Amino acid sequence: MASHADGRRMDLSDLVRRRKEELGLSFRALAAACVDPQQKELGPLWGRTTLDTLSQGGKVKPPLLHEIRALAHGLQLPLGLVQEAVGSQFHGIDTVWSEEGDVRALVEGYREMSPEDQAEVRAFIEARRTAGRG
């Protein structure tokens, strides 16, 4: 949930850097593993240089869905986790979960909201969650 010096969000960059280290992969090995499981015939969809640039907080194009699937596969992470990081870094969209973790809302600029506004969003999510049970 870090930000770049110029205020850009770094969620995906941080995730890639951290997970690459956890897996003990080189950028070359990570790039080779970034294959979309639904379109294997396309081969690796991420280049070593792009992954390196991304992990260092450099500017890259927002990835498309098949590229996100490939990255999730390469990082050995759930697709939703990588999608959340993409949404935050490239679109300023935060995922806010209910207390039970069974309902989520995508909220633009949630982190920049006042604590009071954040509490209202969380209350709304909880109200929707409990309404869905009835």
DSSP file with accessible surface (Angstrom, degrees, kcal/mol):
  #  RESIDUE AA STRUCTURE BP1 BP2  ACC     N-H-->O    O-->H-N    N-H-->O    O-->H-N    TCO  KAPPA ALPHA  PHI   PSI    X-CA   Y-CA   Z-CA
    1    1 A M              0   0  158      0, 0.0    10,-0.1     0, 0.0     2,-0.1   0.000 360.0 360.0 360.0  25.4    0.0    0.0    0.0
    2    2 A A        -     0   0   45      8,-0.1     8,-2.4     7,-0.0     2,-0.3  -0.360 360.0-139.3 -80.4 164.5    3.0    2.2   -0.5
    3    3 A S  B     -A    9   0A  75      6,-0.2     6,-0.3     7,-0.1     5,-0.1  -0.930  16.4-116.0-123.7 150.2    3.1    5.3   -2.7
    4    4 A H    >   -     0   0   64      4,-4.0     3,-2.5    -2,-0.3    53,-0.0  -0.337  39.7 -99.5 -73.7 163.2    5.8    6.5   -5.1
    5    5 A A  T 3  S+     0   0  107      1,-0.3    -1,-0.1     2,-0.1    -2,-0.0   0.823 126.2  54.0 -56.1 -30.4    7.5    9.8   -4.4
    6    6 A D  T 3  S-     0   0   93      2,-0.1    -1,-0.3     1,-0.0    -2,-0.0   0.320 126.5 -99.8 -89.3   9.6    5.2   11.5   -6.9
    7    7 A G  S <  S+     0   0   53     -3,-2.5    -2,-0.1     1,-0.3     2,-0.1   0.350  76.1 141.7  94.1  -7.8    2.1   10.1   -5.2
    8    8 A R        -     0   0   63     -5,-0.1    -4,-4.0     1,-0.1    -1,-0.3  -0.421  55.3-112.9 -67.0 144.8    1.5    7.1   -7.5
    9    9 A R  B     -A    3   0A  19     80,-0.4    -6,-0.2    -6,-0.3     4,-0.1  -0.476  23.2-164.9 -75.7 152.6    0.3    4.0   -5.8
   10   10 A M     >  +     0   0   13     -8,-2.4     4,-3.2    -2,-0.1     5,-0.3   0.083  44.5 124.4-127.1  21.8    2.6    1.0   -5.8
   11   11 A D  H  > S+     0   0   21      1,-0.2     4,-2.2    -9,-0.2    75,-0.2   0.905  82.1  38.5 -56.3 -49.9    0.4   -1.9   -4.9
   12   12 A L  H  > S+     0   0    1     73,-0.7     4,-2.9     2,-0.2     5,-0.2   0.924 116.2  52.5 -69.2 -42.0    1.2   -4.1   -7.9
   13   13 A S  H  > S+     0   0    0      1,-0.2     4,-2.4     2,-0.2    -2,-0.2   0.937 112.4  45.4 -57.6 -46.7    4.9   -3.1   -7.9
   14   14 A D  H  X S+     0   0   22     -4,-3.2     4,-2.8     2,-0.2     5,-0.3   0.901 112.6  51.2 -63.7 -41.9    5.2   -4.0   -4.3
   15   15 A L  H  X S+     0   0   11     -4,-2.2     4,-2.7    -5,-0.3     5,-0.3   0.933 111.6  46.6 -62.7 -45.4    3.4   -7.3   -4.8
   16   16 A V  H  X S+     0   0    0     -4,-2.9     4,-2.5     2,-0.2     5,-0.2   0.945 115.2  46.0 -62.9 -48.1    5.6   -8.3   -7.7
   17   17 A R  H  X S+     0   0   90     -4,-2.4     4,-1.9    -5,-0.2    -2,-0.2   0.951 116.2  44.8 -62.3 -46.7    8.8   -7.4   -5.9
   18   18 A R  H  X S+     0   0  128     -4,-2.8     4,-2.4    -5,-0.2    -2,-0.2   0.935 116.3  44.8 -64.8 -45.9    7.8   -9.1   -2.7
   19   19 A R  H  X S+     0   0   48     -4,-2.7     4,-2.5    -5,-0.3    -1,-0.2   0.888 109.1  55.9 -70.5 -37.0    6.5  -12.3   -4.3
   20   20 A K  H  X>S+     0   0   40     -4,-2.5     5,-2.1    -5,-0.3     4,-0.9   0.935 111.3  45.5 -58.0 -43.9    9.5  -12.6   -6.7
   21   21 A E  H ><5S+     0   0  128     -4,-1.9     3,-0.6    -5,-0.2    -2,-0.2   0.916 110.8  52.7 -66.3 -42.8   11.8  -12.6   -3.6
   22   22 A E  H 3<5S+     0   0  118     -4,-2.4    -1,-0.2     1,-0.2    -2,-0.2   0.878 113.7  43.3 -59.9 -39.4    9.6  -15.0   -1.7
   23   23 A L  H 3<5S-     0   0   46     -4,-2.5    -1,-0.2    -5,-0.1    -2,-0.2   0.591 106.6-129.3 -82.2 -11.9    9.7  -17.5   -4.6
   24   24 A G  T <<5 +     0   0   67     -4,-0.9     2,-0.3    -3,-0.6    -3,-0.2   0.853  54.2 153.3  67.0  35.4   13.4  -16.9   -5.2
   25   25 A L      < -     0   0   44     -5,-2.1    -1,-0.2    -6,-0.2     2,-0.1  -0.723  43.1-132.5 -99.7 147.6   12.9  -16.2   -8.9
   26   26 A S     >  -     0   0   66     -2,-0.3     4,-2.6     1,-0.1     5,-0.2  -0.460  34.4-108.0 -79.7 166.0   15.0  -14.2  -11.3
   27   27 A F  H  > S+     0   0   41      2,-0.2     4,-2.8     1,-0.2     5,-0.2   0.887 122.2  54.6 -63.9 -34.4   13.1  -11.7  -13.5
   28   28 A R  H  > S+     0   0  166      2,-0.2     4,-2.1     1,-0.2    -1,-0.2   0.943 110.4  44.4 -63.6 -45.6   13.9  -14.1  -16.4
   29   29 A A  H  > S+     0   0   40      2,-0.2     4,-1.4     1,-0.2    -2,-0.2   0.903 114.1  50.0 -67.7 -39.7   12.3  -17.1  -14.6
   30   30 A L  H  X S+     0   0    0     -4,-2.6     4,-0.9     2,-0.2     3,-0.4   0.941 109.8  50.8 -63.7 -45.4    9.3  -15.0  -13.5
   31   31 A A  H >< S+     0   0   10     -4,-2.8     3,-1.0     1,-0.2    15,-0.5   0.919 108.7  52.0 -58.6 -42.2    8.7  -13.8  -17.0
   32   32 A A  H 3< S+     0   0   61     -4,-2.1    -1,-0.2     1,-0.3    -2,-0.2   0.820 109.2  51.0 -64.5 -29.6    8.9  -17.3  -18.3
   33   33 A A  H 3< S+     0   0   36     -4,-1.4     2,-2.1    -3,-0.4    -1,-0.3   0.605  82.8  97.4 -83.3 -11.9    6.3  -18.4  -15.8
   34   34 A C    <<  +     0   0    0     -3,-1.0    11,-3.0    -4,-0.9    12,-0.4  -0.469  50.6 141.2 -83.6  74.0    3.8  -15.6  -16.6
   35   35 A V  B     -B   44   0B  27     -2,-2.1     5,-0.1    35,-0.4    38,-0.1  -0.947  57.5-117.5-115.5 132.6    1.6  -17.6  -19.0
   36   36 A D    >   -     0   0    0      7,-0.5     3,-1.6    -2,-0.4     6,-0.2  -0.585  18.8-147.3 -68.6 117.7   -2.2  -17.1  -19.0
   37   37 A P  T 3  S+     0   0   62      0, 0.0     3,-0.4     0, 0.0    -1,-0.2   0.760  98.6  51.8 -60.6 -21.8   -3.6  -20.5  -17.9
   38   38 A Q  T 3  S+     0   0  138      1,-0.2     3,-0.1    28,-0.1    -2,-0.1   0.592 121.5  30.2 -88.4 -13.4   -6.6  -19.9  -20.2
   39   39 A Q    X   +     0   0   65     -3,-1.6     3,-2.2    27,-0.1    -3,-0.4  -0.358  67.4 155.9-140.9  57.7   -4.5  -19.1  -23.3
   40   40 A K  G >   +     0   0  144     -3,-0.4     3,-2.1     1,-0.3    -1,-0.1   0.794  67.0  72.2 -57.6 -29.6   -1.3  -21.1  -22.9
   41   41 A E  G 3  S+     0   0  154      1,-0.3    -1,-0.3    -3,-0.1    -2,-0.0   0.719  86.9  65.1 -62.5 -18.8   -0.7  -21.1  -26.6
   42   42 A L  G <  S-     0   0   89     -3,-2.2    -1,-0.3    -6,-0.2    -2,-0.2   0.683  95.5-153.0 -75.3 -18.0    0.2  -17.4  -26.3
   43   43 A G    <   -     0   0   20     -3,-2.1    -7,-0.5    -4,-0.3    -1,-0.2  -0.229  51.7  -3.1  73.8-166.9    3.3  -18.2  -24.2
   44   44 A P  B     -B   35   0B  75      0, 0.0    -9,-0.2     0, 0.0   -12,-0.1  -0.331  56.9-169.0 -60.5 134.5    4.8  -15.8  -21.6
   45   45 A L        +     0   0   43    -11,-3.0     2,-0.4   -14,-0.2   -10,-0.1   0.399  64.7  65.9-106.7  -2.4    3.0  -12.5  -21.6
   46   46 A W  S    S-     0   0   19    -15,-0.5     2,-0.2   -12,-0.4   -12,-0.2  -0.981  71.2-141.6-122.5 137.5    5.4  -10.5  -19.5
   47   47 A G     >  -     0   0   36     -2,-0.4     4,-2.4     1,-0.1     5,-0.2  -0.607  22.2-119.0 -93.7 155.6    9.0   -9.6  -20.4
   48   48 A R  H  > S+     0   0  105     -2,-0.2     4,-2.3     1,-0.2     5,-0.2   0.917 114.4  49.5 -56.5 -45.2   11.9   -9.5  -18.0
   49   49 A T  H  > S+     0   0   82      1,-0.2     4,-2.8     2,-0.2    -1,-0.2   0.907 110.0  50.2 -65.8 -41.0   12.5   -5.8  -18.5
   50   50 A T  H  > S+     0   0   59      2,-0.2     4,-2.9     1,-0.2    -1,-0.2   0.924 111.7  48.0 -64.0 -43.6    8.8   -4.9  -17.9
   51   51 A L  H  X S+     0   0    0     -4,-2.4     4,-2.7     2,-0.2    -2,-0.2   0.908 112.7  48.9 -63.8 -40.2    8.7   -6.9  -14.7
   52   52 A D  H  X S+     0   0   47     -4,-2.3     4,-1.4    -5,-0.2     6,-0.2   0.943 112.8  47.3 -64.0 -46.5   11.9   -5.3  -13.5
   53   53 A T  H  <>S+     0   0   51     -4,-2.8     5,-2.8     1,-0.2     3,-0.3   0.935 113.5  48.6 -60.4 -46.1   10.6   -1.8  -14.4
   54   54 A L  H ><5S+     0   0    0     -4,-2.9     3,-2.0     1,-0.2    -2,-0.2   0.935 108.9  52.2 -60.2 -46.5    7.3   -2.5  -12.6
   55   55 A S  H 3<5S+     0   0    5     -4,-2.7    -1,-0.2     1,-0.3    -2,-0.2   0.775 108.4  52.1 -65.5 -23.9    8.9   -3.9   -9.5
   56   56 A Q  T 3<5S-     0   0  136     -4,-1.4    -1,-0.3    -3,-0.3    -2,-0.2   0.362 122.5-104.6 -91.8   3.6   11.1   -0.7   -9.2
   57   57 A G  T < 5S+     0   0    1     -3,-2.0    -3,-0.2     1,-0.2    -2,-0.1   0.607  70.8 148.4  85.3  11.4    8.0    1.5   -9.5
   58   58 A G      < -     0   0   24     -5,-2.8     2,-0.4    -6,-0.2    -1,-0.2  -0.263  56.0 -88.0 -73.8 165.9    8.7    2.6  -13.0
   59   59 A K        +     0   0  158     -2,-0.0     2,-0.3     0, 0.0    -1,-0.1  -0.635  53.0 163.0 -81.5 129.5    5.8    3.4  -15.4
   60   60 A V        -     0   0   30     -2,-0.4   -10,-0.0    -6,-0.1     0, 0.0  -0.922  44.4 -89.2-135.5 162.3    4.3    0.5  -17.3
   61   61 A K        -     0   0  174     -2,-0.3    29,-0.0     1,-0.1     0, 0.0  -0.453  51.7 -97.3 -69.7 145.0    1.0    0.2  -19.2
   62   62 A P        -     0   0   65      0, 0.0    -1,-0.1     0, 0.0     2,-0.1  -0.402  49.2-114.9 -60.1 131.5   -1.9   -1.1  -17.1
   63   63 A P        -     0   0   12      0, 0.0     2,-0.1     0, 0.0    27,-0.0  -0.395  21.2-126.5 -73.2 150.3   -2.2   -4.8  -17.8
   64   64 A L    >>  -     0   0  105     -2,-0.1     4,-2.4     1,-0.1     3,-0.5  -0.428  36.2 -93.8 -85.2 168.4   -5.2   -6.4  -19.6
   65   65 A L  H 3> S+     0   0   87      1,-0.3     4,-2.8     2,-0.2     5,-0.2   0.889 125.2  49.5 -55.7 -45.4   -7.1   -9.3  -18.1
   66   66 A H  H 3> S+     0   0   53      1,-0.2     4,-1.9     2,-0.2    -1,-0.3   0.870 112.2  49.8 -65.3 -30.2   -5.1  -12.0  -19.8
   67   67 A E  H <> S+     0   0   48     -3,-0.5     4,-2.4     2,-0.2    -1,-0.2   0.869 109.6  50.9 -73.4 -35.1   -1.9  -10.3  -18.7
   68   68 A I  H  X S+     0   0   15     -4,-2.4     4,-2.8     2,-0.2    -2,-0.2   0.918 109.9  50.1 -66.7 -42.9   -3.2  -10.1  -15.1
   69   69 A R  H  X S+     0   0   31     -4,-2.8     4,-2.3    -5,-0.2    -2,-0.2   0.916 111.6  49.2 -60.1 -42.4   -4.1  -13.9  -15.2
   70   70 A A  H  X S+     0   0    0     -4,-1.9     4,-2.7    -5,-0.2   -35,-0.4   0.917 111.5  48.5 -63.9 -42.7   -0.6  -14.6  -16.5
   71   71 A L  H  X S+     0   0    0     -4,-2.4     4,-2.7     2,-0.2    -2,-0.2   0.923 110.3  50.9 -65.0 -43.3    1.0  -12.5  -13.8
   72   72 A A  H  X>S+     0   0    4     -4,-2.8     5,-2.4     1,-0.2     4,-0.7   0.919 111.7  49.1 -59.2 -42.0   -1.1  -14.2  -11.1
   73   73 A H  H ><5S+     0   0   96     -4,-2.3     3,-0.7    -5,-0.2    -2,-0.2   0.937 112.4  47.0 -62.9 -46.8    0.0  -17.6  -12.5
   74   74 A G  H 3<5S+     0   0    1     -4,-2.7    -2,-0.2     1,-0.2    -1,-0.2   0.868 115.7  44.7 -63.8 -36.6    3.7  -16.6  -12.6
   75   75 A L  H 3<5S-     0   0    0     -4,-2.7    -1,-0.2    -5,-0.2    -2,-0.2   0.517 106.9-128.7 -83.6  -8.0    3.5  -15.2   -9.0
   76   76 A Q  T <<5 +     0   0  126     -3,-0.7    -3,-0.2    -4,-0.7    -4,-0.1   0.929  64.8 130.4  57.2  49.4    1.5  -18.2   -7.9
   77   77 A L      < -     0   0   34     -5,-2.4    -1,-0.2    -6,-0.1    -2,-0.1  -0.913  67.6 -86.9-127.9 156.7   -1.1  -16.0   -6.3
   78   78 A P    >>  -     0   0   90      0, 0.0     4,-1.5     0, 0.0     3,-0.6  -0.356  36.2-125.0 -61.4 142.1   -4.9  -15.9   -6.5
   79   79 A L  H 3> S+     0   0   61      1,-0.2     4,-2.8     2,-0.2     5,-0.2   0.897 108.4  58.7 -55.0 -43.8   -6.2  -13.9   -9.5
   80   80 A G  H 3> S+     0   0   25      1,-0.2     4,-2.3     2,-0.2    -1,-0.2   0.863 102.3  53.2 -57.8 -37.3   -8.3  -11.7   -7.2
   81   81 A L  H <> S+     0   0   74     -3,-0.6     4,-1.8     2,-0.2    -1,-0.2   0.926 112.0  44.0 -65.0 -42.8   -5.3  -10.6   -5.2
   82   82 A V  H  X S+     0   0    0     -4,-1.5     4,-2.5     1,-0.2    -2,-0.2   0.911 111.8  53.9 -69.9 -39.5   -3.4   -9.5   -8.3
   83   83 A Q  H  X S+     0   0   70     -4,-2.8     4,-2.9     1,-0.2    -2,-0.2   0.906 107.1  51.8 -60.0 -41.8   -6.6   -7.8   -9.7
   84   84 A E  H  X S+     0   0   50     -4,-2.3     4,-2.3    -5,-0.2    -1,-0.2   0.919 110.1  48.4 -61.6 -42.1   -6.9   -5.8   -6.5
   85   85 A A  H  X S+     0   0    8     -4,-1.8     4,-2.7     2,-0.2   -73,-0.7   0.905 112.6  48.5 -65.7 -39.3   -3.3   -4.6   -6.7
   86   86 A V  H  X>S+     0   0    6     -4,-2.5     4,-2.8     2,-0.2     5,-0.6   0.942 110.9  50.8 -63.5 -47.9   -3.8   -3.6  -10.4
   87   87 A G  H  X5S+     0   0   15     -4,-2.9     6,-2.2    -5,-0.2     4,-1.4   0.901 114.6  43.8 -57.6 -41.3   -7.0   -1.8   -9.6
   88   88 A S  H  X5S+     0   0    3     -4,-2.3     4,-1.3     4,-0.3   -79,-0.2   0.960 118.3  40.9 -70.1 -51.0   -5.3    0.2   -6.8
   89   89 A Q  H  <5S+     0   0   24     -4,-2.7   -80,-0.4     1,-0.2    -2,-0.2   0.906 128.6  26.9 -68.1 -41.0   -2.1    1.0   -8.6
   90   90 A F  H  <5S+     0   0   47     -4,-2.8    -1,-0.2    -5,-0.3    -3,-0.2   0.679 135.2  24.2 -98.3 -19.7   -3.5    1.9  -12.0
   91   91 A H  H  <<S-     0   0  104     -4,-1.4    -3,-0.2    -5,-0.6    -2,-0.2   0.413  92.7-120.3-128.2  -1.2   -7.1    3.0  -11.3
   92   92 A G     <  +     0   0   20     -4,-1.3    17,-2.9    -5,-0.2     2,-0.5   0.764  63.1 145.0  67.0  24.1   -7.1    4.3   -7.7
   93   93 A I  E     -C  108   0C  55     -6,-2.2     2,-0.4    15,-0.2    15,-0.2  -0.857  32.9-160.1-101.4 125.5   -9.7    1.7   -6.8
   94   94 A D  E     -C  107   0C   8     13,-2.9    13,-3.2    -2,-0.5     2,-0.6  -0.820  13.4-134.4-104.4 142.3   -9.6    0.1   -3.3
   95   95 A T  E     -C  106   0C  31     -2,-0.4     2,-0.5    11,-0.2    11,-0.2  -0.858  21.1-168.0 -94.6 124.7  -11.2   -3.1   -2.3
   96   96 A V  E     -C  105   0C   8      9,-2.9     9,-2.5    -2,-0.6     2,-0.3  -0.969   7.2-156.2-116.7 124.4  -13.0   -2.8    1.0
   97   97 A W  E     -C  104   0C 116     -2,-0.5     7,-0.2     7,-0.2    28,-0.1  -0.712  18.2-112.2-101.7 151.2  -14.1   -6.1    2.6
   98   98 A S    >   -     0   0    6      5,-3.0     3,-1.2    -2,-0.3    -1,-0.1  -0.276  38.7-103.0 -68.0 164.7  -16.9   -6.7    5.1
   99   99 A E  T 3  S+     0   0  171      1,-0.3    -1,-0.1    23,-0.2    -2,-0.0   0.857 125.5  50.1 -59.6 -34.8  -15.9   -7.8    8.6
  100  100 A E  T 3  S-     0   0  124      1,-0.0    -1,-0.3     3,-0.0    -2,-0.0   0.600 108.7-127.5 -78.9 -14.2  -16.8  -11.4    7.8
  101  101 A G  S <  S+     0   0   41     -3,-1.2    -2,-0.1     2,-0.2     3,-0.1   0.665  83.3 104.2  76.5  18.2  -14.8  -11.2    4.6
  102  102 A D  S    S+     0   0   89      1,-0.1     2,-0.4     0, 0.0    -3,-0.1   0.520  73.0  49.1-110.6  -5.1  -17.7  -12.4    2.5
  103  103 A V        -     0   0   44      2,-0.0    -5,-3.0    -5,-0.0     2,-0.3  -0.996  63.9-176.1-134.4 137.6  -18.7   -9.1    0.8
  104  104 A R  E     -C   97   0C 113     -2,-0.4     2,-0.4    -7,-0.2    -7,-0.2  -0.954   9.8-160.0-132.4 155.7  -16.5   -6.6   -0.9
  105  105 A A  E     -C   96   0C  27     -9,-2.5    -9,-2.9    -2,-0.3     2,-0.6  -0.983  17.3-136.0-130.4 143.3  -16.9   -3.2   -2.5
  106  106 A L  E     -C   95   0C 108     -2,-0.4     2,-0.5   -11,-0.2   -11,-0.2  -0.907  30.1-175.6 -99.0 117.8  -14.7   -1.5   -5.0
  107  107 A V  E >   -C   94   0C  21    -13,-3.2   -13,-2.9    -2,-0.6     3,-1.2  -0.966  23.0-132.2-124.8 120.2  -14.3    2.1   -3.9
  108  108 A E  E 3  S-C   93   0C 155     -2,-0.5   -15,-0.2     1,-0.2   -16,-0.1  -0.537  90.4  -2.8 -70.7 125.9  -12.5    4.8   -5.8
  109  109 A G  T >> S+     0   0   17    -17,-2.9     3,-1.0    -2,-0.4     4,-0.7   0.707  79.0 150.2  70.7  24.0  -10.2    6.7   -3.5
  110  110 A Y  G X4 S+     0   0   30     -3,-1.2     3,-1.4   -18,-0.3    -2,-0.1   0.898  70.5  55.0 -55.5 -43.3  -11.1    4.9   -0.3
  111  111 A R  G 34 S+     0   0   65      1,-0.3    -1,-0.3   -19,-0.1     7,-0.1   0.792 106.5  51.4 -62.4 -28.6   -7.6    5.5    1.2
  112  112 A E  G <4 S+     0   0  129     -3,-1.0    -1,-0.3     2,-0.0    -2,-0.2   0.542  90.4 103.9 -86.7  -7.1   -7.9    9.2    0.6
  113  113 A M  S << S-     0   0   55     -3,-1.4    -4,-0.0    -4,-0.7    -3,-0.0  -0.341  81.6 -99.7 -70.6 157.5  -11.3    9.5    2.4
  114  114 A S     >  -     0   0   43      1,-0.1     4,-2.6    -2,-0.0     5,-0.2  -0.320  36.1-107.8 -67.8 157.8  -11.6   10.9    5.8
  115  115 A P  H  > S+     0   0   92      0, 0.0     4,-2.3     0, 0.0     5,-0.1   0.875 121.8  54.4 -56.2 -33.6  -12.0    8.3    8.6
  116  116 A E  H  > S+     0   0  127      2,-0.2     4,-1.8     1,-0.2     5,-0.1   0.918 109.0  45.9 -67.4 -43.7  -15.6    9.3    8.9
  117  117 A D  H  > S+     0   0   76      2,-0.2     4,-2.1     1,-0.2    -1,-0.2   0.888 111.4  52.7 -67.1 -37.6  -16.3    8.6    5.2
  118  118 A Q  H  X S+     0   0   43     -4,-2.6     4,-2.5     1,-0.2    -2,-0.2   0.916 107.6  52.0 -62.1 -41.2  -14.4    5.3    5.4
  119  119 A A  H  X S+     0   0   42     -4,-2.3     4,-2.5    -5,-0.2    -1,-0.2   0.886 107.6  52.5 -62.8 -38.0  -16.6    4.3    8.4
  120  120 A E  H  X S+     0   0  133     -4,-1.8     4,-2.3     2,-0.2    -1,-0.2   0.906 109.0  49.5 -64.4 -40.6  -19.7    5.1    6.3
  121  121 A V  H  X S+     0   0   28     -4,-2.1     4,-2.4     2,-0.2    -2,-0.2   0.942 112.2  47.3 -63.0 -46.7  -18.5    2.9    3.5
  122  122 A R  H  X S+     0   0  108     -4,-2.5     4,-2.5     1,-0.2    -2,-0.2   0.906 111.5  51.4 -63.2 -38.7  -17.8    0.0    5.9
  123  123 A A  H  X S+     0   0   61     -4,-2.5     4,-2.5     2,-0.2    -1,-0.2   0.902 109.2  50.8 -64.4 -39.8  -21.2    0.5    7.5
  124  124 A F  H  X S+     0   0  131     -4,-2.3     4,-2.5     2,-0.2    -2,-0.2   0.927 109.9  49.7 -62.5 -44.3  -22.8    0.4    4.1
  125  125 A I  H  X S+     0   0    4     -4,-2.4     4,-2.5     1,-0.2    -2,-0.2   0.930 111.7  48.4 -61.6 -44.4  -21.0   -2.9    3.3
  126  126 A E  H  X S+     0   0   31     -4,-2.5     4,-2.6     1,-0.2     5,-0.2   0.902 110.4  51.7 -64.1 -38.4  -22.1   -4.4    6.6
  127  127 A A  H  X S+     0   0   52     -4,-2.5     4,-2.2     1,-0.2    -1,-0.2   0.913 111.5  46.8 -64.4 -41.6  -25.7   -3.3    6.0
  128  128 A R  H  X S+     0   0  147     -4,-2.5     4,-1.7     2,-0.2    -2,-0.2   0.888 111.3  52.6 -66.8 -38.2  -25.6   -4.9    2.5
  129  129 A R  H  X S+     0   0   23     -4,-2.5     4,-0.5    -5,-0.2    -2,-0.2   0.948 113.4  41.7 -63.3 -46.9  -24.1   -8.1    3.9
  130  130 A T  H >X S+     0   0   73     -4,-2.6     3,-0.8     1,-0.2     4,-0.6   0.854 111.9  55.8 -72.3 -31.0  -26.7   -8.5    6.6
  131  131 A A  H >< S+     0   0   58     -4,-2.2     3,-0.9     1,-0.2    -1,-0.2   0.851 100.9  59.8 -67.7 -31.1  -29.5   -7.6    4.2
  132  132 A G  H 3< S+     0   0   67     -4,-1.7    -1,-0.2     1,-0.2    -2,-0.2   0.698  99.8  56.9 -70.6 -16.9  -28.4  -10.3    1.9
  133  133 A R  H <<        0   0  159     -3,-0.8    -1,-0.2    -4,-0.5    -2,-0.2   0.686 360.0 360.0 -83.5 -21.9  -29.0  -12.9    4.6
  134  134 A G    <<        0   0  108     -3,-0.9    -3,-0.1    -4,-0.6    -4,-0.0   0.196 360.0 360.0 -90.6 360.0  -32.6  -12.0    5.1
